Amino acid sequence: MAACPCGRADARGRPLAYAACCARYIAHNTPAPDAEALMRSRYTAFVLERADYLLATWHASHRPPGIEFDPGVKWLGLDVRQHRPLDDSHAEVEFVARQKSPGSPAVRLHERSRFVREAGRWYYVDGDQL
């Protein structure tokens, strides 16, 4: 089985398969249990170019009308630095995602993202570049 792009590992440090990790949220519409799981699944959705999932998990107050993917981008990995619950319905996740566009050097996206939970579902609100 292919490893999940989000990089989550099991208790022994072995990469989880996509089917046992983010697929439950992306392919089966199961709500993510916390902001970190949602952030990981959104990274995976970028890798898989699943605009439908990204838009569905973006809070309506900040959701763009659509998402365009840059052709040829390769996502190189995700490092979750911190998951910080603020209360029962707000959380922050700090992460670094790496990507490479054709003909360009690899770049890092370092962000502290804000999430909100409404009606039992977590949503990405926005984030600050670090």
C-alpha positions in Angstrom: 0.0 0.0 0.0 1.2 3.5 -0.8 2.2 5.7 2.2 -0.1 8.6 2.9 1.4 11.9 1.6 0.9 13.6 5.0 3.6 11.5 6.5 1.8 10.3 9.6 3.4 7.3 11.1 2.1 4.5 13.4 3.4 3.8 16.9 6.4 2.0 15.5 7.3 4.9 13.3 6.2 3.2 10.1 4.4 5.4 7.5 0.6 4.9 7.5 -1.0 3.9 4.2 -3.2 6.5 2.5 -6.2 4.1 3.0 -5.6 4.0 6.8 -4.9 7.7 7.1 -6.3 10.6 5.1 -8.5 8.6 2.7 -11.1 8.3 5.5 -11.6 12.1 5.4 -11.0 12.8 1.7 -12.7 9.9 0.0 -15.2 8.9 2.6 -16.3 12.3 4.0 -15.6 11.4 7.6 -15.1 14.5 9.7 -11.5 15.0 10.9 -11.3 14.5 14.7 -9.1 17.5 15.3 -7.4 20.4 13.5 -4.1 18.5 13.0 -5.9 15.7 11.2 -7.7 18.2 9.0 -4.5 20.0 8.2 -2.8 16.8 7.3 -5.7 15.8 5.1 -5.7 19.2 3.4 -2.0 18.8 2.6 -2.8 15.3 1.1 -5.6 16.9 -0.9 -3.2 19.4 -2.4 -0.9 16.5 -3.3 -3.8 14.7 -4.9 -5.3 17.9 -6.4 -8.6 17.4 -4.7 -10.1 20.9 -5.0 -13.5 19.6 -3.9 -12.2 18.5 -0.6 -10.1 21.7 -0.1 -13.1 23.9 -0.7 -15.4 21.8 1.5 -13.0 22.1 4.4 -12.3 25.8 4.0 -14.4 28.0 6.3 -17.1 29.9 4.4 -15.8 33.2 5.7 -12.5 32.8 3.9 -13.2 30.2 1.2 -12.0 31.2 -2.3 -14.4 30.7 -5.3 -12.1 28.1 -6.7 -8.6 26.5 -6.6 -6.2 26.2 -9.4 -3.2 23.9 -9.2 0.1 24.8 -10.7 1.1 22.2 -13.3 4.0 19.9 -12.5 4.3 20.9 -8.8 5.8 18.1 -6.7 5.0 18.1 -3.0 8.1 17.0 -1.1 6.8 16.5 2.5 5.1 17.8 5.5 6.4 18.6 9.0 3.8 19.4 11.7 5.6 21.5 14.2 2.8 22.1 16.7 -0.9 21.4 17.2 -2.4 23.7 19.8 -6.0 23.4 20.8 -7.2 26.8 22.1 -10.6 25.7 23.3 -13.3 23.1 22.2 -13.8 24.8 18.8 -10.6 26.7 18.0 -7.1 25.4 17.3 -3.9 26.3 15.6 -1.5 24.1 13.7 2.1 25.2 12.8 3.6 23.3 9.8 6.2 23.3 7.1 5.3 22.0 3.7 7.8 21.7 0.9 7.2 21.8 -2.8 9.1 22.1 -6.1 7.9 23.6 -9.3 9.5 22.6 -12.6 12.6 24.7 -13.3 12.6 26.3 -9.8 14.3 25.4 -6.6 12.3 23.8 -3.8 10.4 26.1 -1.5 9.1 25.9 2.0 5.7 27.1 3.2 5.9 27.7 6.9 2.5 28.6 8.3 0.5 28.9 11.6 -3.0 28.0 10.5 -6.2 28.7 12.4 -9.1 26.3 12.5 -12.6 26.4 13.8 -15.1 23.6 14.6 -18.7 24.1 13.7 -21.5 21.5 13.9 -19.0 18.8 14.6 -16.6 19.5 11.7 -13.3 21.3 11.6 -12.6 24.0 9.0 -9.5 25.8 7.9 -10.0 29.5 8.4 -6.7 31.2 7.5 -3.0 31.3 8.4 0.0 33.5 8.9 3.3 32.9 7.0 6.2 32.4 9.4 
